[in-house]
Amino acid sequence: MNIEQQLNGIQNRRMAAQDRFLVRIEKREDDAEQMIGELCRNGQKVLYVFPIGGKYREGTKLELVSFLIRNNYA
């Protein structure tokens, strides 16, 4: 086995690990998006989450997804 084959193997393993990581993150984001609810307050759409064992929170979709992932609710 020469150095070039070794470097190719390392690169392939690194790319495979990165792909697995991205799939895992996308799945968590999808799970978090499904937990977001929608209310209508004074004619305005309000997004919220109320995870089991957690706190009620309102915000934008991005803020709520980040909150759910950061606190391991999704």
Sequence and secondary structure as in RCSB ss.txt:
>XXXX:A:sequence
MNIEQQLNGIQNRRMAAQDRFLVRIEKREDDAEQMIGELCRNGQKVLYVFPIGGKYREGTKLELVSFLIRNNYA
>XXXX:A:secstr
  HHHHHHHHHHHHHHHHHHHHHHHHHHHHHHHHT EEEEETTEEEEEE  TTS  EEE HHHHHHHHHHTT  
